[in-house]
Amino acid sequence: MQTFTSNTIQSHVFTTKTYKTNTIILQLRTPLTREHITEKALLPSILERGTEHFPTRAHVQAALEDLYGASLTADVVKKGEHHVTTFRLEAANEKFLTDAEPLTERAFQLLASVLLHPNLEENAFPSTSVEEEKRSHRQQLRAVYDDKMRYANKRLAEEMCRNEAYSIPVLGYEEDLEQLSPESIYHAYTELIRSAHWDLYVVGDIEPEDVRSYVEKYMKLPAAEPADYTPDVYANAEESRVVKEAQQVQQSKLHIGYRTGTVFGEPDYFALQTANTLFGGAPHSKLFVNVREKASLAYYAASRLESHKGIMIVMAGIDESDYDQAVQIIDKQLEAVQAGDFTDEDIDQTKAVLKNQILETLDVPRGRVELEYQGVLTGHPVSAEQWMLEIDKVTKEDIVRAAGRIVKDTTYFLHGKEHESA
Amino acid sequence: MNQVTFPQLEETLYTEVLDNGLTVFLLPKEGFHKMYATFTTKYGSVDHRFVPIGDSSPVQLPDGIAHFLEHKMFEDEDGDIFQQFSKQGASANAFTSFTRTAYLFSSTSNKEINTTTLLDFVQYPYFTDETVEKEKGIIEQEIRMYEDNPDWQNFFGLLSAMYENHPVHIDIAGTAESIAEITKEHLYTAYRTFYHPANMTLFLVGSFDPEEMIELIRSNQKQKSFVPPEEPVRFQEDEPEAVRSARLEKEMPVQVGKCLVGIKEKRAGREGQEMLKRELALQTALEMLFGRSSEGYSDLFTKGLIDDSFSFDYTAENTFGFSVIGGDSEKPHILEEEILSKISSAVKDGFDKESFERIRRKKIGFFLRALNSPEYIANQFTRYHFNNMHLFDVIPVMEELTLEEVESIFRDHMDLETQAAGCLIFPEGEM
């Protein structure tokens, strides 16, 4: 991976012949704040609605189709208390096509057109597009309720982090939508372009010098001044709290949030990652074996880390009547990890799984970019090779020490309506 | 070992049919770290009535049997096979579809050992009354999860609106009641009939040495003995041509409604090039009509009928096939009407040449992108192979396809009088 900066954009180029496509990914990073959250959530779809050069969605899509079905996707995510707006464009490598014409430069032009030259009406986005996208976004916000696993995750974050920015849902708020205007969204757009930290990733059969010339030619940022900020990562666990909610569901969702006290970029992070995998991150983990295989309580029972926020979340889909038993088993398994109740073989197995995951991630252009970006986010770049070396160095003592800092914070339980519990 | 090179794709495919009937495909890919392997039997949820191997009269096993069998294969006397893969640094999984059951792993190390584990566990059934009973709790939770998933309910609702007798309308995992009846004897019966090597395909893709790998597979298979192969006899219910019901409506605890429109193939039984051409032609037509660049999409969006969840597809197997179009909508009834009216205008007026050329490019580009993915290659290749198609024919067939062919296939498929059905989901109290 080669890295250089031009036009205040940090470019990262990975030249490889492994893929049949070239992938361009732009990451715009700002702090996660309540202000503009809903505007930012709307921006990707509004920008795809048309540009100066391709005035309607149909024009933009037709331009992509002309690039042999290049795919353009854009979305917003939170990584800890960072807000990241991502644009990805993947185009076929022309050498695999019969009538070879250069696609990569055109792909850059198109991406730059979408991002930097939006279709405007008097210094605002066109009002019809805005109204249509607001309507569609409202529908998507409501649909979160219909996906119970996603809903439970959102509710857990809201309850557990109610005094922290992390509780802000990245899709924004339905009540904001009414007040948003074509002008206010355009204002949020200019703010984002001005204040974001820009990282450009290019993966494919392409030379860094070409990328540099495309960036200089097409991606001139107007008055960019990325602002430094430090996200809040830690919060102490409060006294452990239980929140229950009833809905018309067949399966109850048990989601438990923990504070890990360790985040990406700290020396113990790799030990924490190993501890999490041992606890609930793989099919050999304690949760899978004990909640699913031994007790037959669940089809899935797993844990995952929010690496940039010092949070671990356990998720299981269970029968309502098994709540006490499931919580008890989960508690016991975490205590077992904290007490060092696992063998050297368990550790080796966990490391093998983790290293395999990292290597597999590298086989996917997008995975490679995500992995590298973790380090850029925190100012502690870690290459895949280093990452695997660090995992190898983790000892039993390290795992016990990192796991020892994990504290249960909030238990969220979404259950059926028939037997409403108090 | 047979070797075929596809110069335009820069891919070389190795093929061999072993003495015991197992078909092996090897596709080495340079620059990748991992190898991805699938071991697939031509046995899925629609094969619920069949003549057990060595028997003469058909049996019908409880709904969800193929999926249950998939779960139970992962256990032997020593415990859980997932554990073993994990120890060997691999991640393993499996899935059951309407027509296939696939066992798979991916790994970046110990590739030979993991391949041996895959072959050995799938070729060694071990079921006891106790382990069968224990699995029921786990699968019941899997079924409950799908019962709460409104998209899944919508899709299977649509299938039961389209199909009267064909088992494709039955949920792949069965129901809590049907799986309660499953016994270890059922599992052995299904296993012996459908897991013969002659009914299975092994596909390996990614980084490995093909010569060493085929040696390992040959010698692994030589050590095992199998009864002579017999083509499984499957019984298919008589299915009327027309849909069972034009519309099905349901209430669910959702905030946003849903609408899916389905078009059922009158006649199934296609395979090979005919099937491939039909599939690509119908997918191209749907893309021209409802894709992001289409007038249809813009119109539905402007009218407030759809959002990003809107999608469409055509899929076919030997005994059934259908198109599905739709997504989330606050006005499911109106969306259904609009989808049908756009189809019927296109049947009347056809498509324009320019958008046809654009969509053709788009589909070729999509296919090239998909070839980055070992998972896509192995799963799709196997599906194509079971239907006597070849995955690497996609580009040449797409390049030869004409607008006239697309229009004629589209008109043949889209007989809205008798073949269209809708499934609509409404938030509670809005039906």
Chai-1 contact restraints between the chains, C-beta under 6 A:
chainA,res_idxA,chainB,res_idxB,connection_type,confidence,min_distance_angstrom,max_distance_angstrom,comment,restraint_id
A,T18,B,G31,contact,1.0,0.0,6.0,A-B,restraint_1
A,Y19,B,N372,contact,1.0,0.0,6.0,A-B,restraint_2
A,K20,B,L368,contact,1.0,0.0,6.0,A-B,restraint_3
A,K20,B,L371,contact,1.0,0.0,6.0,A-B,restraint_4
A,K20,B,N372,contact,1.0,0.0,6.0,A-B,restraint_5
A,T21,B,R369,contact,1.0,0.0,6.0,A-B,restraint_6
A,A58,B,S293,contact,1.0,0.0,6.0,A-B,restraint_7
A,A58,B,S298,contact,1.0,0.0,6.0,A-B,restraint_8
A,Q61,B,R292,contact,1.0,0.0,6.0,A-B,restraint_9
A,Q61,B,S293,contact,1.0,0.0,6.0,A-B,restraint_10
A,A62,B,S293,contact,1.0,0.0,6.0,A-B,restraint_11
A,E65,B,S293,contact,1.0,0.0,6.0,A-B,restraint_12
A,E65,B,R358,contact,1.0,0.0,6.0,A-B,restraint_13
A,E65,B,R361,contact,1.0,0.0,6.0,A-B,restraint_14
A,E65,B,K362,contact,1.0,0.0,6.0,A-B,restraint_15
A,Y68,B,R361,contact,1.0,0.0,6.0,A-B,restraint_16
A,Y68,B,G365,contact,1.0,0.0,6.0,A-B,restraint_17
A,G69,B,K362,contact,1.0,0.0,6.0,A-B,restraint_18
A,G69,B,G365,contact,1.0,0.0,6.0,A-B,restraint_19
A,G69,B,F366,contact,1.0,0.0,6.0,A-B,restraint_20
A,A92,B,G365,contact,1.0,0.0,6.0,A-B,restraint_21
A,A92,B,L368,contact,1.0,0.0,6.0,A-B,restraint_22
A,F96,B,L368,contact,1.0,0.0,6.0,A-B,restraint_23
A,R135,B,G304,contact,1.0,0.0,6.0,A-B,restraint_24
A,S136,B,D307,contact,1.0,0.0,6.0,A-B,restraint_25
A,Q139,B,V256,contact,1.0,0.0,6.0,A-B,restraint_26
A,Q139,B,D307,contact,1.0,0.0,6.0,A-B,restraint_27
A,Q140,B,D307,contact,1.0,0.0,6.0,A-B,restraint_28
A,R142,B,Q255,contact,1.0,0.0,6.0,A-B,restraint_29
A,R142,B,V256,contact,1.0,0.0,6.0,A-B,restraint_30
A,A143,B,V256,contact,1.0,0.0,6.0,A-B,restraint_31
A,A143,B,D328,contact,1.0,0.0,6.0,A-B,restraint_32
A,Y145,B,Q255,contact,1.0,0.0,6.0,A-B,restraint_33
A,D146,B,P150,contact,1.0,0.0,6.0,A-B,restraint_34
A,D146,B,V254,contact,1.0,0.0,6.0,A-B,restraint_35
A,K148,B,D148,contact,1.0,0.0,6.0,A-B,restraint_36
A,Q248,B,P253,contact,1.0,0.0,6.0,A-B,restraint_37
A,V249,B,D148,contact,1.0,0.0,6.0,A-B,restraint_38
A,Q250,B,R144,contact,1.0,0.0,6.0,A-B,restraint_39
A,Q250,B,E147,contact,1.0,0.0,6.0,A-B,restraint_40
A,Q250,B,D148,contact,1.0,0.0,6.0,A-B,restraint_41
A,Q251,B,R144,contact,1.0,0.0,6.0,A-B,restraint_42
A,Q251,B,M145,contact,1.0,0.0,6.0,A-B,restraint_43
A,Q251,B,D148,contact,1.0,0.0,6.0,A-B,restraint_44
A,A282,B,S86,contact,1.0,0.0,6.0,A-B,restraint_45
A,P283,B,F82,contact,1.0,0.0,6.0,A-B,restraint_46
A,P283,B,S86,contact,1.0,0.0,6.0,A-B,restraint_47
A,H284,B,Q83,contact,1.0,0.0,6.0,A-B,restraint_48
A,H284,B,S86,contact,1.0,0.0,6.0,A-B,restraint_49
A,R292,B,I138,contact,1.0,0.0,6.0,A-B,restraint_50
A,S296,B,K134,contact,1.0,0.0,6.0,A-B,restraint_51
A,S296,B,G137,contact,1.0,0.0,6.0,A-B,restraint_52
A,S296,B,I138,contact,1.0,0.0,6.0,A-B,restraint_53
A,A298,B,Q141,contact,1.0,0.0,6.0,A-B,restraint_54
A,Y299,B,I138,contact,1.0,0.0,6.0,A-B,restraint_55
A,Y299,B,Q141,contact,1.0,0.0,6.0,A-B,restraint_56
A,Y299,B,E142,contact,1.0,0.0,6.0,A-B,restraint_57
A,G317,B,Q141,contact,1.0,0.0,6.0,A-B,restraint_58
A,G317,B,M145,contact,1.0,0.0,6.0,A-B,restraint_59
A,Q349,B,S86,contact,1.0,0.0,6.0,A-B,restraint_60
A,Q349,B,K87,contact,1.0,0.0,6.0,A-B,restraint_61
A,A352,B,G89,contact,1.0,0.0,6.0,A-B,restraint_62
A,V353,B,S86,contact,1.0,0.0,6.0,A-B,restraint_63
A,N356,B,G89,contact,1.0,0.0,6.0,A-B,restraint_64
A,N356,B,S107,contact,1.0,0.0,6.0,A-B,restraint_65
A,N356,B,T108,contact,1.0,0.0,6.0,A-B,restraint_66
A,L359,B,H33,contact,1.0,0.0,6.0,A-B,restraint_67
A,L359,B,T108,contact,1.0,0.0,6.0,A-B,restraint_68
A,E360,B,K34,contact,1.0,0.0,6.0,A-B,restraint_69
A,L362,B,H33,contact,1.0,0.0,6.0,A-B,restraint_70
A,D363,B,F32,contact,1.0,0.0,6.0,A-B,restraint_71
A,D363,B,H33,contact,1.0,0.0,6.0,A-B,restraint_72
A,D363,B,K34,contact,1.0,0.0,6.0,A-B,restraint_73
